Amino acid sequence: MSARVLVVGGAGYIGSVSAAVLVGHGFEVETYDDLSTGHAQAVQGKLHTGDIRDQHKLTAVLKAGNFDAVMHFAAKSLVGESVTHPLGYYDVNVGGTATLVQAMQDAGVNRLVFSSTCAIYGDPQYLPLDEEHPQKPVSPYGASKKMVEEILAACRERENLQVTTLRYFNAAGCMPNGELGESHRTETHLIPLAISAALGQRPPLSLYGDDYDTRDGTCIRDYIHVLDLADAHIKALNQLLQGSSGHAFNVGTGVGTTVREVLEAIGRHLGTEVPHAVTSRRDGDPPALYAKADRIRQVLNWQPEWTDIDAIVETALKWAITPKY
C-alpha cells in the first residue's frame, strides 16, 4: 500500500500542484485547508475544511486518516501585509504550525515536509545564497518562517519529529496541461501580474526601479518552476519515509533573471510588449537574490528541469489564458 499524505494548505498554488504530483506518483492524498486563499476546485483527494489553529479538528483528521506523513503549505504569505499587520502572521504561521505539530504527535504521525522561504535570510550579504547564510529577515513574514524553522529543528532534536524544510525562491509557472495554476485573490507575483497587464486585464505594470547595479538596471530573482518545487517535496518525503531525520534545503535554480528579461519573455510569447511604467524603488528590495542549491542536489539528487524563463512563462500563459478557477 502506498504512503498516505495529508497536504495542509493543499488548496493553494504550490500545495495543490504538489498534491497532484503526489497522486501521479502513487501516493494517497487528502487535503486540509480553510479555503481562505485557496480553491476547492484545485484540491486533490478528500477535502477537510478547517483552520490550521484548530488542534481538535486536526488531531481528529490525522487519527482517522492513518497518515504516514504531512506536507505543510498553509501560511499567510503577503510580505507587505505582514509589515502592516504582523500579529496575524505570527498567529497563523508560527502558532498554526505549533498546533499542527502537536496534533501530529497526538495522532502518532512524525514525518513532515515544511514550506519555508528564502525570506528568512533577509538582505544578502553574499551571493549566491546558501543554507549557511546568516538569517536576518526584514519582514514579519520572513521572521515568522524563521521562527517555525527553529521550532521544527527543536522538535527534530527532542520530539522525534522527522522534518525537512524547503526554502523556496520565487515560485513560478503552472501545470503544463493547464489544469492547475496560480490564482491569488491578492496577486503579488511578477509573472502573473505582467501577463495580466499584457492581456489588458489590469493597468500597466509598475516596475519598481530601473537603476540597480544589475545588467539592465532591474532586480534579479531566481524563478523556480512549481513542478520543480513539487519534485523537491516528493524527494524530501521519500527520504523521510526511508528513515532520515530531515534537513533544510534551498530550492532554486541558481539562475538569476531580471525583471526586464521576464517582461521580454512574456512579450515574445504574446507578440506584444508588456505595458509598464517605471516607478521608484520599493523599500527592502535587494538588487539580486538567487540560490546556491548544491545541498539538495547532492543529498536528494534533485535537479531543476525548468531553468529557462521562456519555458516557465509559457506554462503560466497557458493557465492565464484559460484559468479553471
C-alpha positions as CSV (number, residue, x, y, z in Angstrom):
1,M,0.0,0.0,0.0
2,S,1.4,3.4,-0.9
3,A,2.1,6.1,1.7
4,R,-0.7,8.3,2.8
5,V,-0.1,12.1,2.9
6,L,-2.2,14.9,4.4
7,V,-1.5,18.1,2.4
8,V,-2.1,21.0,4.7
9,G,-2.8,24.1,2.7
10,G,-3.3,21.9,-0.4
11,A,-6.0,24.2,-2.0
12,G,-3.3,26.8,-2.7
13,Y,-1.0,27.3,-5.6
14,I,2.1,25.3,-4.6
15,G,0.2,22.9,-2.3
16,S,-2.4,21.8,-5.0
17,V,0.3,21.3,-7.7
18,S,2.4,19.2,-5.2
19,A,-0.6,17.2,-4.2
20,A,-1.4,16.4,-7.8
21,V,2.2,15.3,-8.4
22,L,2.0,13.2,-5.3
23,V,-1.1,11.4,-6.7
24,G,0.7,10.9,-10.0
25,H,3.5,9.2,-8.1
26,G,1.1,6.8,-6.5
27,F,0.6,8.4,-3.1
28,E,-2.7,8.5,-1.4
29,V,-3.6,12.2,-0.7
30,E,-6.1,14.1,1.4
31,T,-6.2,17.9,1.8
32,Y,-6.7,20.1,4.8
33,D,-7.4,23.8,4.1
34,D,-9.5,26.6,5.3
35,L,-10.1,27.9,1.7
36,S,-9.3,31.5,2.8
37,T,-7.0,31.9,-0.1
38,G,-7.1,28.5,-1.8
39,H,-9.6,27.0,-4.2
40,A,-11.7,23.9,-3.6
41,Q,-11.6,23.1,-7.4
42,A,-7.8,22.6,-7.1
43,V,-8.0,20.1,-4.2
44,Q,-6.7,16.5,-4.6
45,G,-8.4,13.7,-2.7
46,K,-10.8,14.3,0.2
47,L,-11.1,17.9,1.4
48,H,-11.1,18.6,5.2
49,T,-12.1,22.2,5.6
50,G,-10.6,23.6,8.7
51,D,-8.2,26.2,10.3
52,I,-4.6,25.1,11.0
53,R,-5.0,26.5,14.5
54,D,-7.9,24.1,15.3
55,Q,-6.0,21.4,17.1
56,H,-9.0,19.3,17.9
57,K,-10.0,19.0,14.2
58,L,-6.5,18.5,13.0
59,T,-6.0,15.7,15.5
60,A,-9.2,14.0,14.5
61,V,-8.4,14.2,10.8
62,L,-4.9,12.8,11.4
63,K,-6.1,10.0,13.5
64,A,-8.9,9.0,11.2
65,G,-6.7,9.1,8.1
66,N,-3.9,6.9,9.4
67,F,-1.4,9.1,7.6
68,D,2.3,8.4,7.1
69,A,3.3,12.0,6.6
70,V,2.2,15.6,6.4
71,M,3.1,18.3,3.8
72,H,2.6,21.7,5.3
73,F,2.0,24.7,2.9
74,A,-0.6,26.6,5.0
75,A,0.6,30.2,5.7
76,K,-0.1,33.8,5.4
77,S,2.4,35.0,2.8
78,L,2.0,38.6,1.7
79,V,5.2,40.4,2.7
80,G,3.7,43.9,2.6
81,E,0.6,42.8,4.7
82,S,2.9,41.2,7.2
83,V,4.6,44.6,7.8
84,T,1.2,46.3,8.3
85,H,-0.5,43.5,10.3
86,P,2.3,41.3,11.8
87,L,0.2,39.7,14.5
88,G,-1.8,37.6,12.1
89,Y,1.4,36.3,10.6
90,Y,2.8,35.1,13.9
91,D,-0.6,33.7,14.9
92,V,-1.2,31.6,11.7
93,N,2.4,30.8,10.6
94,V,4.0,30.2,14.0
95,G,1.1,29.3,16.2
96,G,-0.6,27.3,13.5
97,T,2.5,25.2,12.8
98,A,3.0,24.5,16.5
99,T,-0.6,23.4,16.7
100,L,-0.2,21.2,13.6
101,V,2.9,19.5,15.1
102,Q,1.2,18.9,18.4
103,A,-1.8,17.3,16.5
104,M,0.6,15.1,14.6
105,Q,2.2,14.0,17.8
106,D,-1.2,13.2,19.4
107,A,-2.1,11.2,16.2
108,G,1.3,9.4,16.0
109,V,2.4,11.0,12.8
110,N,6.0,12.1,12.9
111,R,7.1,12.9,9.3
112,L,6.7,16.5,8.0
113,V,7.8,18.4,4.9
114,F,7.6,22.2,5.6
115,S,7.2,25.0,3.1
116,S,9.8,27.7,4.1
117,T,11.2,30.6,2.2
118,C,14.4,32.4,1.2
119,A,12.9,35.4,3.1
120,I,14.4,34.0,6.3
121,Y,17.8,35.3,5.0
122,G,17.0,38.9,4.6
123,D,19.2,41.2,2.6
124,P,22.0,39.1,1.0
125,Q,25.5,39.5,2.5
126,Y,26.8,37.4,-0.4
127,L,25.5,35.6,-3.5
128,P,24.5,33.0,-4.3
129,L,22.6,32.4,-1.1
130,D,23.5,29.1,0.6
131,E,21.9,27.4,3.6
132,E,24.6,28.8,5.9
133,H,23.9,32.4,5.0
134,P,23.0,34.5,8.2
135,Q,19.3,34.6,8.9
136,K,18.2,38.2,9.3
137,P,14.7,38.5,7.9
138,V,13.4,42.0,7.1
139,S,9.7,41.3,7.3
140,P,7.4,39.7,9.8
141,Y,6.6,37.1,7.1
142,G,10.2,36.1,6.9
143,A,10.6,36.3,10.7
144,S,7.6,34.0,11.2
145,K,9.1,31.4,8.9
146,K,12.4,31.6,10.7
147,M,10.7,31.0,14.0
148,V,8.9,28.0,12.6
149,E,12.2,26.5,11.3
150,E,13.6,27.0,14.9
151,I,10.6,25.2,16.4
152,L,10.8,22.3,13.9
153,A,14.6,21.9,14.5
154,A,14.0,21.7,18.2
155,C,11.2,19.1,17.6
156,R,13.6,17.1,15.4
157,E,16.1,17.0,18.2
158,R,13.8,16.5,21.1
159,E,10.4,15.4,20.0
160,N,11.2,12.6,17.5
161,L,10.0,14.6,14.5
162,Q,11.4,13.8,11.1
163,V,11.2,17.1,9.3
164,T,12.6,18.7,6.2
165,T,12.2,22.4,5.4
166,L,12.4,23.6,1.9
167,R,13.4,27.3,1.4
168,Y,11.8,28.4,-1.8
169,F,13.0,31.2,-4.0
170,N,10.5,32.7,-6.5
171,A,7.8,30.1,-7.3
172,A,6.6,30.5,-10.9
173,G,4.8,28.7,-13.7
174,C,1.8,26.4,-13.8
175,M,1.0,22.8,-14.7
176,P,1.9,22.4,-18.4
177,N,-1.5,20.8,-19.1
178,G,-3.3,23.9,-17.9
179,E,-5.3,22.1,-15.2
180,L,-3.7,23.8,-12.1
181,G,-2.3,27.2,-11.9
182,E,-1.6,30.4,-9.9
183,S,-4.7,32.2,-8.8
184,H,-4.4,34.5,-5.8
185,R,-7.1,36.8,-4.6
186,T,-4.3,39.3,-4.0
187,E,-1.7,38.8,-6.6
188,T,1.9,40.0,-5.8
189,H,4.0,37.8,-8.1
190,L,5.6,39.4,-11.1
191,I,4.8,36.8,-13.8
192,P,1.0,36.7,-13.4
193,L,0.9,40.4,-12.9
194,A,2.8,41.1,-16.1
195,I,0.7,38.6,-18.1
196,S,-2.5,40.2,-16.8
197,A,-1.2,43.7,-17.8
198,A,-0.2,42.4,-21.3
199,L,-3.7,40.9,-21.7
200,G,-5.3,44.1,-20.8
201,Q,-6.8,42.7,-17.6
202,R,-5.2,45.2,-15.3
203,P,-3.4,48.6,-15.6
204,P,0.2,48.8,-16.8
205,L,2.7,47.0,-14.6
206,S,4.6,49.1,-12.0
207,L,8.4,48.4,-12.5
208,Y,10.0,49.3,-9.2
209,G,13.3,50.8,-10.1
210,D,15.5,50.5,-13.2
211,D,18.7,52.0,-11.8
212,Y,20.0,49.0,-9.8
213,D,23.6,47.8,-10.3
214,T,22.5,44.8,-12.5
215,R,22.9,44.0,-16.2
216,D,19.8,46.0,-17.2
217,G,19.1,48.1,-14.1
218,T,16.2,45.9,-12.8
219,C,16.2,43.5,-9.9
220,I,17.4,39.9,-10.4
221,R,15.5,37.0,-9.0
222,D,15.6,33.2,-9.0
223,Y,12.4,31.8,-10.6
224,I,11.7,28.2,-9.7
225,H,9.0,26.3,-11.5
226,V,6.2,24.9,-9.4
227,L,6.8,21.4,-10.8
228,D,10.4,21.5,-9.7
229,L,9.2,22.6,-6.2
230,A,6.8,19.6,-6.2
231,D,9.6,17.3,-7.2
232,A,11.7,18.6,-4.3
233,H,8.8,17.8,-1.9
234,I,8.5,14.3,-3.2
235,K,12.2,13.6,-2.9
236,A,12.2,15.1,0.6
237,L,9.3,13.0,1.6
238,N,10.8,9.8,0.2
239,Q,13.9,10.4,2.2
240,L,11.9,10.8,5.4
241,L,10.0,7.6,4.6
242,Q,13.4,5.8,4.4
243,G,14.2,6.9,7.9
244,S,16.1,10.2,7.6
245,S,15.7,12.7,10.4
246,G,15.5,15.5,7.8
247,H,17.4,18.6,6.6
248,A,17.0,22.2,5.5
249,F,17.4,22.9,1.8
250,N,17.4,25.8,-0.6
251,V,15.2,25.2,-3.6
252,G,16.2,27.4,-6.5
253,T,17.7,27.1,-9.9
254,G,20.8,29.3,-9.2
255,V,19.9,31.2,-12.4
256,G,19.1,34.9,-11.9
257,T,16.6,36.6,-14.2
258,T,16.0,40.3,-14.3
259,V,12.6,41.9,-14.3
260,R,13.1,43.2,-17.8
261,E,14.0,39.7,-19.0
262,V,10.8,38.4,-17.6
263,L,8.8,41.1,-19.4
264,E,10.7,40.4,-22.7
265,A,9.9,36.6,-22.4
266,I,6.2,37.3,-21.9
267,G,6.3,39.7,-24.9
268,R,7.9,37.1,-27.1
269,H,5.2,34.6,-26.4
270,L,2.3,37.1,-26.7
271,G,3.7,39.1,-29.6
272,T,3.2,42.3,-27.7
273,E,5.1,44.3,-25.2
274,V,4.1,44.2,-21.5
275,P,2.8,47.7,-20.7
276,H,4.6,49.1,-17.7
277,A,5.7,52.3,-16.0
278,V,8.9,52.7,-14.1
279,T,8.4,53.9,-10.6
280,S,10.7,54.4,-7.6
281,R,12.3,51.5,-5.8
282,R,10.5,49.6,-3.1
283,D,12.0,49.6,0.4
284,G,13.7,46.4,1.2
285,D,14.1,45.2,-2.5
286,P,17.7,44.0,-2.8
287,P,19.2,44.2,-6.3
288,A,19.7,40.5,-6.6
289,L,18.6,37.2,-4.9
290,Y,19.4,33.8,-6.2
291,A,20.1,30.4,-4.7
292,K,23.0,28.1,-4.2
293,A,21.2,24.8,-4.1
294,D,24.1,22.4,-4.1
295,R,22.9,20.7,-0.9
296,I,19.6,19.4,-2.2
297,R,21.2,18.3,-5.5
298,Q,23.8,16.3,-3.6
299,V,21.6,14.9,-0.8
300,L,18.3,14.3,-2.6
301,N,19.6,14.0,-6.2
302,W,17.2,16.8,-7.1
303,Q,17.7,18.7,-10.3
304,P,15.5,21.5,-11.7
305,E,14.1,20.7,-15.1
306,W,12.7,24.2,-15.8
307,T,15.7,26.7,-15.9
308,D,14.7,28.7,-19.0
309,I,12.4,31.7,-18.3
310,D,10.7,31.3,-21.6
311,A,9.6,27.7,-20.7
312,I,8.3,28.9,-17.3
313,V,6.4,31.8,-18.9
314,E,4.9,29.5,-21.5
315,T,3.2,27.4,-18.8
316,A,2.0,30.5,-16.9
317,L,0.5,31.9,-20.1
318,K,-1.4,28.6,-20.8
319,W,-3.1,29.0,-17.4
320,A,-3.7,32.7,-17.6
321,I,-5.5,32.5,-21.0
322,T,-7.8,29.6,-19.8
323,P,-7.9,29.6,-16.0
324,K,-10.1,26.9,-14.4
325,Y,-10.9,28.8,-11.2
